[in-house]
């Protein structure tokens, strides 16, 4: 699921659209509302009002992908209006007492090497955030949060707060000055600021605190309360003409009720109230009756079951077993391997994505073993890791692995059984070389249906790919009772899938090295052209490109990206994002056609930070940097079937450590040339 899909679904009255829009944003927006208002109850009111305004005006959203930022500005505007009620002089467009036309509003003096280590306790985080935030006026605080956290532009902030752009710049400027003063005070009080400039420090602290709070039960409970208030709001249920949630009267009610019931969402964030929203904006007695019925304390599943159940007079209907919900204590009593709910959710996240009718093969078991063990290392620790042996093979508990496997197969990792050749069993240790995962995953049970012979488990599945971001789907696992009386997964069904790509289509898994090109010492501007290539023709093509269609670009670079002996031309412009400068580039190459060469633009465009030439001769490397922790992830960029492709993360290390230094030594940086300087063309002779 992504914002574009979710907005379209919400406009069509589909509950999964509302669910995604709310669940994907409420944590960050509630945290920001807390910073705006500095009062939990008022922040909840602000967020409730903001969601009601946003959901009722979805038709006004021109770019669905920008929903989060658009909602953030609505939250800020709502907060501003509440603050003005208390102090009417706030946010007035007062005269700016200095010329802000040339104002530089990117984060200054944020040196990459001065990033803090995540060494603050929760108490220190709370104290530092309070001290720094309190040093700002309401106007300065709102401008800084909108600009640096929400990513709003100066123009958007001015429109949101009802003031001029120069006023916004002035507030950002004075806010940063106030933070510097406060930072000096904090240093004298003995607080550790890790050499950080005040504004980057505040942003780091805010993100760290948000990450911690958003996982708390209090935060989740607040999210549920806000959701219930939003979806039960009478203004939304009246269905104003401007509302973006419209639904087909003849089909909408039944479809919405069934979808909500089957998805299990009735037992999570917004519960049955979403079914009300799915039925608004409809004229007609049937719809009115359903909407009103759903506002009463009656579970919509009952309505669906009454519509679909067999007639009460038939013997089959009277013999239907009662459907129950699984309690927390039921999981180890009923599931094979005596798995807890947490352990089952882990298997649903990192175990098999489907149960093949023909059964699993050894390759499948190897793959699942790897994902479960690596997933455990990343997040849960459910599988005991005994560490590496003298050959640097990883060793995991066979008992833990077999317990997890038992819930979907009777295959076991035991001595004497057939295993893939790279896997060994020694005592209680399963020994192998794991492949690093290029993603994290999470499954959360939302609803269960249990009868004497079958269990249906509905759950959300979130896949966070380092390359393609987060995608969410809604699935159902069907478990059947075996001869021993325990239940095992026999089928996994996808109820509704998000549109995010999984990043596995042909790109190498993280940690694996792609096959290198047949090039030795041909990286960068010092490599020699293949003698069979017509260097003069290629040089002429690339000269024409820079003099013609690319004359408005900023930089270029020449290197053999794919190891075919023909140099590629990279053309770039610089893009500023926060304190960093990225290169947005595309590529030209030449291909032989008969006895001559032809210019071939490579499809695609990539925005990269810290571009390097791959030392193994296969493509380029780019990096992603966590400004909070200093962690760097390395991605390979190659040409595949005439298209520029960025693969999954291949390496990760902490900036400045030994691995980082080794990477720099092995993979030289791209040195961009200005278009007016053609000295790089000497590579063609």
C-alpha positions as CSV (number, residue, x, y, z in Angstrom):
1,X,0.0,0.0,0.0
2,X,1.2,3.6,-0.7
3,X,-0.5,6.9,-0.2
4,X,-1.7,7.2,-3.8
5,X,-3.5,3.8,-3.5
6,X,-4.8,4.6,0.0
7,X,-6.2,8.0,-1.0
8,X,-8.0,6.4,-4.0
9,X,-9.4,3.7,-1.8
10,X,-10.6,6.2,0.8
11,X,-12.3,8.3,-1.8
12,X,-14.1,5.2,-2.9
13,X,-15.2,4.6,0.7
14,X,-12.9,1.6,1.3
15,X,-11.9,1.1,4.9
16,X,-8.5,-0.2,4.1
17,X,-7.7,3.2,2.6
18,X,-8.7,5.0,5.7
19,X,-6.9,2.5,7.8
20,X,-3.6,2.9,6.0
21,X,-3.8,6.7,6.0
22,X,-4.4,6.8,9.7
23,X,-2.0,4.1,10.8
24,X,0.8,5.3,8.6
25,X,0.7,8.8,10.1
26,X,-0.9,9.1,13.5
27,X,2.2,8.4,15.5
28,X,4.4,11.1,13.9
29,X,1.5,13.6,13.8
30,X,0.5,13.0,17.4
31,X,4.1,13.5,18.5
32,X,4.3,16.8,16.5
33,X,1.0,17.9,18.0
34,X,2.4,17.2,21.4
35,X,5.4,19.5,20.6
36,X,3.1,22.2,19.3
37,X,0.8,22.2,22.2
38,X,2.9,20.7,25.1
39,X,-0.3,19.3,26.5
40,X,-1.5,15.7,25.9
41,X,-5.3,16.3,25.9
42,X,-5.1,19.4,23.8
43,X,-2.8,17.6,21.4
44,X,-5.3,14.8,21.0
45,X,-8.0,17.4,20.2
46,X,-5.8,19.0,17.6
47,X,-5.0,15.7,15.9
48,X,-8.7,14.6,16.0
49,X,-9.8,17.9,14.4
50,X,-7.0,17.6,11.8
51,X,-7.9,14.1,10.7
52,X,-11.6,15.1,10.4
53,X,-10.6,18.1,8.2
54,X,-8.3,16.0,6.1
55,X,-10.7,13.1,5.5
56,X,-13.5,15.4,4.7
57,X,-11.4,17.3,2.1
58,X,-9.6,14.5,0.4
59,X,-11.0,15.7,-3.0
60,X,-8.9,18.8,-2.5
61,X,-5.6,16.9,-2.3
62,X,-4.0,17.3,-5.7
63,X,-1.0,15.0,-5.1
64,X,-2.0,11.8,-3.1
65,X,1.6,10.9,-2.5
66,X,2.0,14.1,-0.5
67,X,-0.8,13.1,2.0
68,X,1.6,13.0,5.0
69,X,2.9,16.5,4.4
70,X,-0.5,17.9,3.6
71,X,-1.9,16.4,6.8
72,X,1.1,17.8,8.7
73,X,0.2,21.3,7.6
74,X,-3.4,20.8,8.6
75,X,-2.2,19.6,12.0
76,X,0.0,22.8,12.3
77,X,-2.9,25.0,11.1
78,X,-5.2,23.5,13.6
79,X,-2.7,23.9,16.4
80,X,-2.1,27.5,15.4
81,X,-5.8,28.3,15.6
82,X,-6.0,26.8,19.1
83,X,-2.9,28.7,20.3
84,X,-4.3,32.0,18.9
85,X,-7.5,31.5,20.9
86,X,-5.4,31.8,24.1
87,X,-3.1,34.5,22.8
88,X,-4.6,36.4,19.8
89,X,-1.3,38.3,19.1
90,X,0.5,35.0,18.2
91,X,1.4,34.3,14.6
92,X,0.6,37.9,13.4
93,X,2.7,38.9,10.4
94,X,4.8,41.5,12.2
95,X,7.4,43.5,10.4
96,X,10.6,41.7,9.9
97,X,13.5,43.9,11.2
98,X,16.1,42.5,8.9
99,X,16.4,41.8,5.3
100,X,15.7,38.0,4.9
101,X,15.8,37.9,1.1
102,X,19.2,36.2,1.1
103,X,18.4,34.0,4.1
104,X,20.2,30.7,4.1
105,X,17.8,28.3,5.9
106,X,19.5,25.0,5.5
107,X,21.1,23.5,8.6
108,X,24.4,25.2,9.0
109,X,27.6,23.8,10.5
110,X,26.2,20.2,10.5
111,X,29.3,18.3,9.9
112,X,28.7,14.6,9.1
113,X,31.5,13.4,11.4
114,X,29.9,15.2,14.4
115,X,26.9,12.9,14.6
116,X,26.0,11.9,18.1
117,X,26.0,8.3,19.3
118,X,22.6,7.1,20.5
119,X,23.7,7.2,24.1
120,X,21.0,9.3,25.8
121,X,18.7,7.7,28.4
122,X,14.9,8.3,28.2
123,X,15.2,10.8,31.0
124,X,18.0,12.7,29.3
125,X,16.0,12.7,26.0
126,X,13.0,14.1,27.8
127,X,15.0,16.8,29.6
128,X,16.9,17.9,26.6
129,X,13.9,18.1,24.3
130,X,12.0,20.1,27.0
131,X,14.9,22.5,27.5
132,X,15.5,23.1,23.8
133,X,11.8,23.3,22.8
134,X,11.0,25.7,25.6
135,X,13.7,28.1,24.4
136,X,11.6,28.7,21.3
137,X,8.5,30.9,21.0
138,X,5.3,29.2,19.7
139,X,5.9,30.8,16.3
140,X,9.5,29.8,16.1
141,X,8.8,26.2,17.3
142,X,6.1,25.7,14.7
143,X,8.2,27.0,11.8
144,X,11.2,24.9,12.8
145,X,9.1,21.7,13.2
146,X,7.3,22.3,9.9
147,X,10.4,23.1,8.0
148,X,12.9,20.6,9.4
149,X,10.6,17.7,10.5
150,X,7.6,17.9,8.2
151,X,9.7,19.0,5.2
152,X,7.4,21.9,4.3
153,X,8.7,24.6,2.1
154,X,8.9,28.3,3.1
155,X,6.0,29.1,0.9
156,X,3.9,26.2,2.3
157,X,4.6,27.3,5.9
158,X,3.7,30.9,5.1
159,X,0.4,29.7,3.6
160,X,-0.3,27.5,6.6
161,X,0.5,30.1,9.3
162,X,-1.0,33.0,7.3
163,X,2.1,35.2,7.2
164,X,4.7,36.3,4.7
165,X,7.7,34.1,3.5
166,X,10.1,36.6,5.0
167,X,8.4,36.3,8.4
168,X,8.9,32.5,8.2
169,X,12.6,33.0,7.4
170,X,12.9,35.4,10.3
171,X,11.3,33.0,12.7
172,X,13.6,30.2,11.6
173,X,16.6,32.4,11.9
174,X,15.7,33.7,15.4
175,X,14.7,30.2,16.5
176,X,18.1,28.9,15.6
177,X,19.8,31.7,17.5
178,X,17.7,30.9,20.6
179,X,18.7,27.2,20.3
180,X,22.4,28.2,20.2
181,X,22.0,30.3,23.4
182,X,20.2,27.5,25.1
183,X,22.8,24.9,24.0
184,X,25.5,27.0,25.6
185,X,23.5,27.0,28.9
186,X,23.1,23.3,28.7
187,X,26.8,22.7,28.3
188,X,27.5,24.7,31.4
189,X,25.0,22.6,33.2
190,X,27.0,19.5,32.3
191,X,24.8,18.0,29.5
192,X,26.6,16.1,26.8
193,X,25.9,17.5,23.4
194,X,28.4,15.3,21.5
195,X,29.8,18.2,19.5
196,X,26.6,18.7,17.7
197,X,25.3,22.1,16.4
198,X,22.1,23.0,18.4
199,X,19.6,22.6,15.6
200,X,20.8,19.2,14.3
201,X,20.9,18.1,18.0
202,X,17.3,19.1,18.5
203,X,16.2,17.2,15.3
204,X,18.1,14.1,16.4
205,X,16.5,14.3,19.9
206,X,13.0,14.7,18.5
207,X,13.4,11.7,16.2
208,X,14.9,9.6,18.9
209,X,12.2,10.5,21.4
210,X,9.4,10.0,18.8
211,X,10.8,6.5,18.0
212,X,10.7,5.6,21.7
213,X,7.3,7.0,22.5
214,X,5.6,5.7,19.4
215,X,6.2,2.1,20.6
216,X,4.7,2.7,24.0
217,X,1.3,1.4,25.0
218,X,0.2,4.9,26.0
219,X,0.9,6.1,22.5
220,X,-1.0,3.2,21.0
221,X,-3.9,3.7,23.3
222,X,-4.0,7.5,22.4
223,X,-4.0,6.5,18.7
224,X,-7.0,4.2,19.2
225,X,-9.0,6.9,21.2
226,X,-8.3,9.5,18.5
227,X,-9.3,7.1,15.8
228,X,-12.6,6.3,17.4
229,X,-13.4,10.0,17.9
230,X,-12.4,10.8,14.3
231,X,-14.5,8.0,12.7
232,X,-17.5,8.7,14.9
233,X,-17.6,12.4,14.2
234,X,-21.0,13.6,13.0
235,X,-19.5,16.0,10.5
236,X,-17.9,13.2,8.6
237,X,-21.0,11.0,8.8
238,X,-23.2,13.7,7.4
239,X,-21.1,13.4,4.2
240,X,-20.6,17.1,3.2
241,X,-20.5,17.7,-0.6
242,X,-16.7,18.3,-0.4
243,X,-16.0,15.0,1.3
244,X,-13.6,12.7,-0.5
245,X,-15.3,9.5,0.8
246,X,-18.0,8.5,-1.6
247,X,-19.4,5.1,-2.1
248,X,-21.8,3.3,-4.5
249,X,-25.2,3.0,-2.8
250,X,-26.2,-0.3,-4.5
251,X,-23.0,-2.2,-3.6
252,X,-21.2,-0.1,-1.0
253,X,-22.8,-1.1,2.3
254,X,-22.5,-4.9,2.0
255,X,-19.0,-4.8,0.5
256,X,-17.7,-2.4,3.2
257,X,-19.2,-4.4,6.0
258,X,-17.8,-7.7,4.7
259,X,-14.4,-6.3,4.1
260,X,-14.2,-4.8,7.5
261,X,-15.4,-8.0,9.2
262,X,-13.0,-10.2,7.3
263,X,-10.0,-8.0,7.7
264,X,-10.1,-8.1,11.5
265,X,-9.8,-4.3,11.7
266,X,-12.9,-4.3,13.9
267,X,-10.6,-5.4,16.7
268,X,-7.9,-2.9,16.1
269,X,-7.3,0.8,15.8
270,X,-10.6,2.3,14.7
271,X,-12.8,-0.8,15.1
272,X,-16.4,-0.9,13.9
273,X,-16.5,2.9,13.4
274,X,-14.7,2.6,10.1
275,X,-17.7,0.8,8.7
276,X,-19.7,3.9,9.4
277,X,-17.3,6.0,7.4
278,X,-17.4,3.5,4.5
279,X,-21.1,4.1,4.2
280,X,-21.3,7.9,4.3
281,X,-22.3,10.3,1.5
282,X,-25.1,7.9,0.5
283,X,-28.7,8.7,-0.1
284,X,-31.3,6.0,0.5
285,X,-33.1,4.3,3.3
286,X,-31.0,1.1,3.3
287,X,-27.8,2.9,3.7
288,X,-29.2,5.1,6.4
289,X,-30.4,2.1,8.3
290,X,-27.0,0.4,8.2
291,X,-25.1,3.5,9.2
292,X,-27.3,4.0,12.2
293,X,-27.1,0.4,13.1
294,X,-23.4,0.4,13.1
295,X,-23.3,3.3,15.5
296,X,-25.0,1.1,18.1
297,X,-23.0,-1.3,20.2
298,X,-23.4,-4.2,17.8
299,X,-20.5,-6.0,16.1
300,X,-20.8,-5.8,12.3
301,X,-19.7,-9.4,12.0
302,X,-23.1,-10.4,13.3
303,X,-24.8,-8.7,10.4
304,X,-22.5,-10.4,7.9
305,X,-23.0,-13.8,9.5
306,X,-26.8,-13.4,9.4
307,X,-26.6,-12.6,5.7
308,X,-24.3,-15.5,4.7
309,X,-25.3,-18.2,7.1
310,X,-27.3,-21.2,6.0
311,X,-31.1,-21.2,6.9
312,X,-31.6,-22.0,10.5
313,X,-33.9,-25.0,9.6
314,X,-31.2,-27.0,7.9
315,X,-29.3,-29.6,9.9
316,X,-25.9,-28.1,8.7
317,X,-26.7,-24.8,10.3
318,X,-27.5,-26.3,13.6
319,X,-24.3,-28.4,13.5
320,X,-22.0,-25.5,12.7
321,X,-19.3,-25.2,15.5
322,X,-19.1,-22.0,17.5
323,X,-16.5,-19.5,16.4
324,X,-14.3,-18.2,19.2
325,X,-11.5,-15.7,19.5
326,X,-8.1,-17.0,20.6
327,X,-7.0,-15.7,24.0
328,X,-3.3,-15.1,24.7
329,X,-3.0,-18.3,26.7
330,X,-4.6,-20.4,23.9
331,X,-1.7,-20.1,21.5
332,X,0.8,-22.4,23.2
333,X,-2.0,-24.8,24.1
334,X,-3.2,-25.1,20.6
335,X,-0.3,-24.5,18.2
336,X,2.3,-27.0,17.1
337,X,5.6,-26.4,18.9
338,X,3.6,-24.6,21.7
339,X,4.3,-21.3,20.1
340,X,3.3,-18.1,21.8
341,X,1.4,-15.4,19.9
342,X,4.7,-13.4,19.7
343,X,6.5,-16.4,18.2
344,X,3.7,-17.1,15.7
345,X,3.8,-13.4,14.6
346,X,7.5,-13.8,14.1
347,X,7.0,-16.9,11.9
348,X,4.3,-15.0,9.9
349,X,6.8,-12.2,9.4
350,X,10.0,-14.1,8.5
351,X,8.7,-17.6,7.7
352,X,7.2,-18.9,4.4
353,X,5.1,-16.5,2.4
354,X,3.0,-19.3,1.2
355,X,2.5,-23.1,1.8
356,X,3.1,-24.8,-1.6
357,X,0.6,-27.6,-2.4
358,X,3.5,-29.9,-3.5
359,X,5.3,-29.3,-0.2
360,X,8.7,-27.6,0.5
361,X,12.0,-28.7,-0.9
362,X,15.5,-28.5,0.6
363,X,16.1,-25.2,-1.1
364,X,12.9,-23.8,0.5
365,X,13.9,-25.0,4.0
366,X,17.4,-23.4,3.6
367,X,15.8,-20.1,2.5
368,X,13.3,-20.1,5.4
369,X,16.1,-21.1,7.9
370,X,18.1,-18.1,6.7
371,X,15.2,-15.6,7.0
372,X,14.1,-16.8,10.4
373,X,17.7,-16.7,11.8
374,X,18.5,-13.4,10.3
375,X,15.1,-11.9,11.3
376,X,15.7,-13.1,14.9
377,X,19.2,-11.4,14.9
378,X,17.7,-8.2,13.6
379,X,14.7,-7.9,15.9
380,X,13.4,-10.5,18.3
381,X,16.1,-12.8,19.5
382,X,13.5,-15.7,19.5
383,X,16.2,-18.0,18.0
384,X,19.2,-18.4,20.3
385,X,22.4,-17.4,18.5
386,X,25.5,-19.3,19.8
387,X,27.9,-17.0,17.9
388,X,30.4,-17.9,15.2
389,X,32.7,-20.9,15.3
390,X,36.4,-20.8,14.3
391,X,35.4,-21.0,10.6
392,X,33.2,-17.9,11.2
393,X,30.1,-20.0,10.5
394,X,27.0,-18.9,12.5
395,X,25.5,-21.3,15.0
396,X,21.8,-21.2,16.0
397,X,19.7,-23.3,18.4
398,X,18.2,-26.3,16.6
399,X,15.6,-26.6,19.3
400,X,14.4,-23.1,18.8
401,X,14.4,-23.5,15.0
402,X,12.6,-26.8,15.0
403,X,9.9,-25.4,17.3
404,X,9.2,-22.6,14.9
405,X,9.3,-24.9,11.9
406,X,6.8,-27.2,13.5
407,X,4.0,-24.7,13.0
408,X,4.1,-25.1,9.2
409,X,6.0,-28.4,8.5
410,X,7.2,-31.7,10.0
411,X,10.8,-31.1,8.6
412,X,13.4,-30.9,11.4
413,X,17.1,-30.0,11.6
414,X,18.5,-33.1,13.2
415,X,21.7,-35.1,12.7
416,X,21.1,-37.9,10.3
417,X,18.4,-36.1,8.3
418,X,19.0,-34.8,4.8
419,X,19.9,-31.1,4.6
420,X,21.3,-28.8,2.1
421,X,25.1,-29.3,1.8
422,X,26.0,-25.9,3.3
423,X,24.1,-26.8,6.5
424,X,25.5,-28.9,9.3
425,X,24.0,-30.1,12.6
426,X,26.2,-30.6,15.7
427,X,24.4,-31.3,18.9
428,X,21.9,-28.5,19.3
429,X,23.6,-26.2,16.8
430,X,22.5,-25.6,13.3
431,X,25.7,-24.3,11.5
432,X,25.8,-22.4,8.3
433,X,26.8,-19.1,6.6
434,X,23.7,-16.9,6.6
435,X,23.0,-14.3,3.9
436,X,22.2,-10.8,5.1
437,X,18.6,-9.8,4.6
438,X,17.8,-6.7,2.6
439,X,14.6,-6.0,4.5
440,X,12.9,-6.2,7.8
441,X,9.4,-7.5,8.3
442,X,6.7,-7.4,10.9
443,X,3.4,-9.3,11.3
444,X,0.6,-8.3,13.8
445,X,-2.4,-10.5,14.5
446,X,-5.6,-8.4,14.3
447,X,-8.2,-11.1,14.6
448,X,-8.6,-14.8,15.1
449,X,-11.5,-17.3,14.5
450,X,-11.2,-20.7,16.2
451,X,-13.4,-23.7,15.8
452,X,-12.7,-27.3,16.9
453,X,-11.0,-28.2,13.6
454,X,-9.6,-25.0,12.1
455,X,-8.1,-21.6,13.1
456,X,-8.2,-18.5,10.9
457,X,-5.6,-15.9,11.9
458,X,-5.9,-12.4,10.2
459,X,-2.8,-10.2,10.4
460,X,-1.1,-7.2,8.9
461,X,2.3,-7.8,7.1
462,X,4.7,-4.9,6.9
463,X,7.7,-5.3,4.6
464,X,10.4,-2.6,4.9
465,X,12.9,-2.9,2.1
466,X,16.1,-0.9,2.3
467,X,15.6,-0.1,-1.4
468,X,11.9,0.4,-1.9
469,X,10.6,1.4,1.5
470,X,7.6,0.1,3.4
471,X,4.7,-1.9,1.9
472,X,1.8,-3.3,3.9
473,X,-0.5,-6.2,3.1
474,X,-3.4,-7.9,5.0
475,X,-3.2,-11.6,5.1
476,X,-4.9,-14.7,6.6
477,X,-3.2,-17.8,7.8
478,X,-5.4,-21.0,7.9
479,X,-4.3,-23.6,10.5
480,X,-5.8,-27.1,10.6
481,X,-5.7,-29.6,13.4
482,X,-3.3,-32.5,13.0
483,X,-3.4,-36.1,14.4
484,X,-1.6,-34.9,17.6
485,X,-4.4,-32.4,18.2
486,X,-2.2,-29.3,17.6
487,X,-2.7,-26.8,14.8
488,X,-0.4,-26.1,11.9
489,X,-0.4,-23.5,9.1
490,X,-1.7,-25.2,5.9
491,X,-2.5,-22.1,3.8
492,X,-1.6,-18.3,3.7
493,X,-3.9,-16.0,1.8
494,X,-3.5,-12.4,0.8
495,X,-6.6,-10.4,1.5
496,X,-5.4,-7.0,0.3
497,X,-1.9,-6.2,-0.9
498,X,0.0,-2.9,-0.9
499,X,1.8,-1.8,-4.1
500,X,5.3,-1.5,-2.7
501,X,7.8,-3.7,-4.5
502,X,9.8,-6.2,-2.5
503,X,13.2,-5.4,-4.1
504,X,14.0,-9.0,-5.0
505,X,13.4,-9.1,-8.7
506,X,16.7,-9.9,-10.1
507,X,18.9,-7.7,-7.8
508,X,21.4,-9.4,-5.6
509,X,20.6,-10.0,-2.0
510,X,22.3,-7.9,0.6
511,X,25.7,-9.3,1.4
512,X,26.1,-11.1,-1.9
513,X,28.5,-9.9,-4.5
514,X,27.2,-9.7,-8.1
515,X,29.3,-11.2,-10.8
516,X,31.9,-8.6,-11.7
517,X,32.4,-7.4,-15.2
518,X,35.3,-8.5,-17.3
519,X,37.2,-5.3,-16.6
520,X,40.5,-4.9,-14.8
521,X,41.7,-1.4,-14.0
522,X,39.1,0.2,-16.3
523,X,37.3,2.3,-13.6
524,X,37.2,6.1,-13.8
525,X,38.9,8.4,-16.3
526,X,42.2,6.5,-16.3
527,X,40.9,3.3,-18.0
528,X,41.7,2.7,-21.6
529,X,39.1,2.1,-24.3
530,X,38.7,-1.3,-25.8
531,X,40.9,-1.2,-28.9
532,X,38.0,-2.6,-30.9
533,X,35.8,0.4,-30.0
534,X,35.8,3.4,-32.3
535,X,37.0,5.9,-29.7
536,X,36.8,8.9,-32.0
537,X,33.1,8.2,-32.8
538,X,32.2,7.8,-29.1
539,X,34.1,11.0,-28.2
540,X,32.2,12.9,-30.9
541,X,28.8,11.5,-29.7
542,X,29.5,12.6,-26.1
543,X,30.8,16.0,-27.2
544,X,27.6,16.6,-29.1
545,X,25.6,15.5,-26.1
546,X,27.3,18.0,-23.7
547,X,27.2,20.8,-26.3
548,X,23.5,20.1,-27.2
549,X,20.7,18.6,-25.1
550,X,22.8,18.5,-21.9
551,X,24.3,22.0,-22.2
552,X,22.1,23.2,-19.3
553,X,23.5,20.5,-16.9
554,X,26.2,21.1,-14.3
555,X,28.6,18.2,-14.4
556,X,29.7,15.1,-16.2
557,X,31.8,12.0,-15.6
558,X,33.2,9.2,-17.9
559,X,33.7,5.6,-16.8
560,X,33.0,2.1,-18.0
561,X,30.0,1.1,-15.9
562,X,29.3,-2.3,-17.2
563,X,32.7,-3.7,-18.1
564,X,32.0,-3.9,-21.9
565,X,35.0,-1.8,-22.9
566,X,32.9,1.2,-23.9
567,X,33.0,4.2,-21.6
568,X,29.6,5.6,-20.4
569,X,28.9,9.3,-20.1
570,X,27.2,10.4,-16.8
571,X,25.5,13.8,-16.7
572,X,24.5,15.3,-13.4
573,X,22.9,18.3,-11.7
574,X,23.3,18.9,-7.9
575,X,20.2,18.6,-5.6
576,X,20.3,20.1,-2.1
577,X,18.5,18.0,0.6
578,X,19.0,19.4,4.1
579,X,22.8,19.7,4.7
580,X,23.8,17.3,1.9
581,X,24.4,17.8,-1.8
582,X,23.2,14.9,-4.0
583,X,23.9,14.3,-7.7
584,X,20.9,13.6,-9.8
585,X,22.3,11.9,-12.9
586,X,21.5,9.9,-16.0
587,X,23.7,8.0,-18.4
588,X,24.5,7.7,-22.1
589,X,26.3,4.8,-23.7
590,X,27.2,3.7,-27.2
591,X,26.4,0.4,-28.9
592,X,27.9,-1.1,-32.0
593,X,25.5,-1.3,-35.0
594,X,27.1,-3.1,-37.9
595,X,30.4,-1.4,-38.6
596,X,29.6,1.8,-36.7
597,X,28.5,2.9,-33.3
598,X,25.2,4.6,-32.2
599,X,24.5,6.8,-29.2
600,X,22.1,5.1,-26.7
601,X,20.6,7.0,-23.8
602,X,20.2,4.7,-20.8
603,X,16.7,4.8,-19.3
604,X,16.2,6.0,-15.8
605,X,17.6,8.6,-13.5
606,X,19.1,8.2,-10.0
607,X,19.7,10.7,-7.2
608,X,22.9,9.6,-5.3
609,X,25.0,10.7,-2.4
610,X,28.7,10.0,-2.3
611,X,28.9,8.2,-5.7
612,X,31.9,5.8,-6.0
613,X,33.3,3.7,-8.7
614,X,32.9,0.0,-7.9
615,X,36.4,-1.5,-7.4
616,X,35.3,-4.8,-8.9
617,X,34.4,-3.1,-12.1
618,X,30.7,-3.7,-11.9
619,X,28.8,-0.4,-11.8
620,X,28.9,2.4,-9.2
621,X,28.2,2.6,-5.5
622,X,26.0,5.1,-3.7
623,X,25.4,5.5,0.0
624,X,22.6,6.3,2.4
625,X,23.6,7.9,5.7
626,X,21.6,7.9,9.0
627,X,22.3,11.4,10.4
628,X,21.3,10.2,13.9
629,X,23.5,7.2,14.2
630,X,26.2,7.5,11.5
631,X,25.2,4.2,10.0
632,X,26.0,4.0,6.2
633,X,24.4,1.6,3.8
634,X,26.0,0.9,0.4
635,X,24.0,0.3,-2.8
636,X,25.2,-0.8,-6.2
637,X,24.0,1.0,-9.4
638,X,24.3,-0.9,-12.7
639,X,22.9,-0.9,-16.2
640,X,20.6,-3.8,-16.8
641,X,18.8,-4.2,-20.1
642,X,19.3,-0.6,-21.1
643,X,18.0,0.7,-17.7
644,X,19.8,2.3,-14.8
645,X,19.1,0.1,-11.7
646,X,19.8,0.6,-8.0
647,X,20.1,-2.7,-6.2
648,X,19.5,-3.7,-2.6
649,X,21.9,-2.7,0.2
650,X,25.1,-4.7,-0.1
651,X,27.1,-3.4,2.8
652,X,26.6,-1.4,6.0
653,X,29.1,0.1,8.5
654,X,29.5,3.0,10.8
655,X,30.9,6.1,9.3
656,X,34.7,6.4,10.0
657,X,35.2,2.9,11.2
658,X,37.7,0.4,9.8
659,X,35.2,-1.1,7.3
660,X,34.3,2.4,6.1
661,X,38.0,3.2,5.5
662,X,38.5,0.0,3.7
663,X,35.5,0.7,1.4
664,X,36.9,4.2,0.6
665,X,40.3,2.7,-0.3
666,X,38.8,0.1,-2.6
667,X,36.2,2.2,-4.3
668,X,37.4,5.6,-5.5
669,X,35.0,8.6,-5.5
670,X,33.5,9.9,-8.7
671,X,35.1,13.3,-9.5
672,X,32.6,15.3,-11.4
673,X,33.8,17.6,-14.1
674,X,32.3,20.9,-15.1
675,X,30.8,20.9,-18.6
676,X,33.2,23.6,-19.7
677,X,36.2,21.4,-18.8
678,X,36.6,18.6,-21.4
679,X,40.0,17.4,-20.1
680,X,38.3,14.0,-19.2
681,X,37.9,13.4,-22.9
682,X,41.6,12.6,-23.2
683,X,40.5,9.0,-22.3
684,X,39.4,8.6,-25.9
685,X,42.9,9.5,-27.2
